[in-house]
Amino acid sequence: MTARTRKKLDSQPTFKESMKRFSVWRLAMIMTIGAVAFTGCGVSVQNSSTGSAPGTVVERDSVPAELRNAMKAVEPFFQPMPAPGPNDWLATFNEPGQTFDEYINSNPTVPTAERSKIYVLPLGDFTDKQRQVIDITSSYLGAFFGLAVETLPQQKIPRPLRLKDSRLIPTDGREQIRTGFILDDILQPMLPKDAAALIAFTNDDLYPDDSMYYVFGQASLENRVGVWSLFRLDDRIEPGNFLRRTIKIAAHETGHMFSMHHCTKYNCVMSGSNHLAETDSHPIDACPECMAKICWFLHILPAERYRKLADLCRAKGLNKEADEFERKYAAVRSGY
């Protein structure tokens, strides 16, 4: 019997028990800070997340060792972030990234018992092929984030748009829609009470403001709404590649809605992307740091998450990704 085996047989708390104890400690801290805020200013402040309370620090040793071990176990599956090319995201935006420890101490907006569902809104017109990709992507989001997903009835974008909400591309007269209009005027007012996130897919080209030519998508770090476009993902390419691009953009923007910043440590689905070649270079999965964020706020085992992702990818014909999720599943299971 090895030392590792003996340790497993000792009366140590399980991963879920450890996460439960950690959650109780964290809730107590939130209630303490909330009581002080209520007493000090006479106004009840509603915390919109289950993250750590502002001003508190989650001690490194309070996070279950199994989660730390799982992070180490999947490190070999991810490449460190390479030096950016001249047109890559990090060559344009100097970002520090966000580690797991920084995330859990940032009071992130995360799913709660009351807000535990991802809603998907098809916004505009789509081909049958595009609708199929949206359906598969919705299923992937459910496995990726471990939440129930509901697709809402398709809606049209209301037109005519105000001058501030759209613009025309001078070269071809094509209309682009401002992401802020969709986020603030369409999605925010219809956000269901039980929504952890409300995601809109559109076939229209998007731009955030006059400083950028276009964006693949944009999401709020606090308001639980996001939108992304299929327009620039090129559905004329091989179907599997079009699906992978859509999955990457969707998982990335949804991660932002749970306060996950761009990843700069690894080549990760949460890494920033300036162009399709950069999008294609990213995996469809979260790196060790970002995987830990998801498992932390969902209180789930990494192995459970990898098992669901492997099964989903296998069922949808993404066999290469299914094989890799199987290997990650085996790697983290060996550490329990």
N, C-alpha and C positions, 0 to 999 in steps of 0.2 A: 504494500500500500504506500503510495507516494505521499509526500507532505501536502501536496495540493489536494489529494483525495481526502486525507484526514481532516484538513481544514473544512472541506465541504460538509463533512459529517458532524462537525462540532455544532453546538446550538447557536449558530449565527442566524440573524434575521435574513429572510429571503429578500430578493430585489424589490418585490412589490411591498413587502412589509417595511423595508427601509424607506422606500419612496413615500409610503403612507405616513411614517413617522416624520419624515422631512416635511411633508405637506402640512401636518398638524402644527409643527414648529413654525412654519412659514405663515400659516393662517393666524397663529397667535401673535406674531410680530405685526401683521397687517392690522389686526384688531386693536393692538396696543397703540400703534401710530394713529389709527383712525380715531380712537377715543381721545387722544391728545389734540388732534386737529379739531374735533367737534367741540371740545371744552375751550380750546384757545380762541377760536374765532366765532363760535356760535353758529357755524354753518356745517351741515352734514356733508362731507365730501365722499362721493361714491367712487370707489376704485373700480375701474373698468376691466381690470385684469386679475389673474391669480398669481402674478409675479411677486417678487419680494417687494416689501413696502419701500417707498422713497426714503433714502437716507440710511437704510440698513445694508449690511454686507452679509451675504451668504458665505459662511465659512467653507473652505474647500473640503474639509474633512466631513462636512455634513451631507455631501452628495454621496449616494451609495457607491461603494467600490466597484460593484458590478458594472455600473455605467462607465466609470473611468477605464475599467478593463476592456470593455467593448470598444471604446474609442481607440485604444492601442491595438486591438485585434484587427480593426479594419484599416488601419493606416497604410498597410502595403497595397491596398487597392486604389489608392489615390496618389496622384503626382503633385509635388509641391508646385505652387503657382510659378510658372516661368516668367522670365523678364518679358514685359509687354513689347509687341511690335509697334511701329509708329502710329498705326491707326486703332490699336486695341484700347479697351476701356481704361486700363490703368495708366496708359500714356496720356489720356485726356483728363481723367479725374484722379487726383491724388487722395486715395482713401486708405485709412488705417486698418480696415477690416473689423471683425468682432469675434472674439473668442467665446467659447462656451461660458467661461467664468464671467466675462464682461456681460454677456447676455443675461444670465440669471440674476445679476445685480443691477439690471437696468429698468426694473419694473415693467417688463414687456407686456404688450397686449396679447393675450392668449385665450384659447377656448376655455369656457367654464361649464359648469353643470347646466346653467341656464342658456348658454350660447355654445352649442355643440354641433352645429350643422353647417356644412358648406353649401351655399346656394349658387347655382350656375344659371346665368341668364343669356340665352342666345339673343343678340341685339342686332337686328338687320336681316339681310337675306343671305342664304347659304346654299351651296350645292349639296346634293346628297352625299358626295364624298366628304365635304367639309363637316356636315352634320355627324357623319360616322366618326370622324376624327375627334370632334368635340365630345361625343358620347364616350369614346375610349379614354380620352384625357380626363373626363370627369371621374371615371372609375379609377384611374391612376391616382388622382388627387385623394380619393377616399382611402386607398391603401397607403399612400405616401404620408398622409397626415393622420391616418387612423380615425377619421371622422365620417359620419354619414353624409352623403351628397344627394341633393335634390335639384333636378333641373326644372326651372320655371318655364312657363309658356313663353314662346318666342314673341318679342316685341319689335316694333319699328322704331327707328330713331326719328323723333319729331322734327319735321321740316315745315317751313323754312327756318334755318338757323340764324341766330343773331350774328352780326358782323364779328363780334369778339369770340364767337364759338367755332368759327371755321375760317379756312383760307383756301385760296386756289394756288396750285403749283403753276408758276408762270410758263414752264416749258410745255405742258400739255393740258392745262386748265383743269386738272383733277382736283377734286375737293378733299381736303383733310379736315378732320374734326379734332378740336381741342380736348385733351383728356380730362381737364378740369371740369368741362361741361358735363361729361358723362359721369364722372365721379360725384360731383356736387349736386347737379340738377336732376339726374336720372336715378342713380344708385342710392345715394344717401337718403332721400325721402322714402324709398321703398324698402329699406333695410329691415328684414324680419327681426322680431325681438329675439328669436332663438338662433340667429345667425352668428356663427363664429367668423364667417366671411361671406361676402356677396361678390361674385366674379362674373363679369360680363365678357363674352366673346363677341367680336364684331369682325365684319369683312371690310370695314372702312379703314382707310389709312389714318394714322393718329400722329399728333404732335403735341408736346407739352406747353411750349411757348415759342416765341420768336427766336430764341437762342439756339434751337435745335431743329434740324431738318425733318426728323421723324423719330418715333420710338416704337419698339415692338409692343410695349405695354407699360402701364404705370399703376401703382397701388399706393394706398395710404398706409403709413406705419401705425396710425392710431384709429382710423375711422372704419376699418374692416371692409373697405370696398376697393375694388381693383378692376381694371379693364385691360384686355390685350387684343391685338389684331392679328388676323391670319393673312392680312394683305401682303406683307413682305416675306412670308415664309415660303412662298413659291410652291403651290400645290401641284405644279406640273412635274415636279421631281418624283423619284421613286417613292411610292406610298409610305414605306417604312420610315424614310428620312423626313417626310413631311410630318408624320405622326410624332417622331422624336423631337422635332423642332417645337411642335405645339406643346408637347408635354413639358419640355424644358422651360419654355416661357411661362406656362401656367403654374408649374411648381415654384418657379422663381418668384413670380409676382405674389402668389399666395403666401410664400414665406415672408415677404415684406409685410403682409397684413398681420402677421404674427410677430412683428417687430424684429425680424431677422435682417440684419444689414448685409451688404455685399461681402462675400468671402474673398479674402486676399491671401490666405495661408495655403490653400489647396486649389487645384483646378476642380471646381465644384459647381453644381447646378445653381448655387447662389452667387457665383461669380458674375461680375458685370459683363455686359456684351455690347459692343459697338456695331457689330456687323455679323452677317450670317456665318462667315467662316469661323468667327470666334464662338458663336452659338454652337456650331457643329463640333467644336473642339471640347465643349463641356460635356460631362456625363449627365445622365438623367437622374442621378442620385445625389444625396447630400453627403458631404465629407464627414470625417469623424467629429469635428467641432459642431457642425450644423445638425448632424444626426442626433447628437447628444441633446441639443436644444429641443428637438421635436420629442424625443423620448422623455425628456424631463418634464415638459409641460403637459404631456399626455399621460404620464405615469405608466408607461408601457415598457416591456422588455424589448431591447433591440432585436433579439432573435424573432420575436413575434412579428415585428414590423417587416423584417427581411423575408420571413416566410410568406406573408401576404403579398409582398411585392413580387416575389418569385412566381407565385401562383398566378397573379394577375398578368404579368408579362408573358408567361407561358400560354395562357388562355388567349392572349391577343396577338400572338405570333412574334413577339419580341424575344426570340430565343436566346440571342447573345446576352441581353440584359438579364433574362431569367437565369441563365447559367451563372452569371456573376453574383446575382442576389443569393443563389444557392450557396455559393462559396462563402459569401459574407455570413450567411446564416450558420454555416458549419464553423466558421472562425469564431464567432461570438459564443456559440453554444459550447465550444471547447473550454471557454473561460469560466463557465458557471459551475 
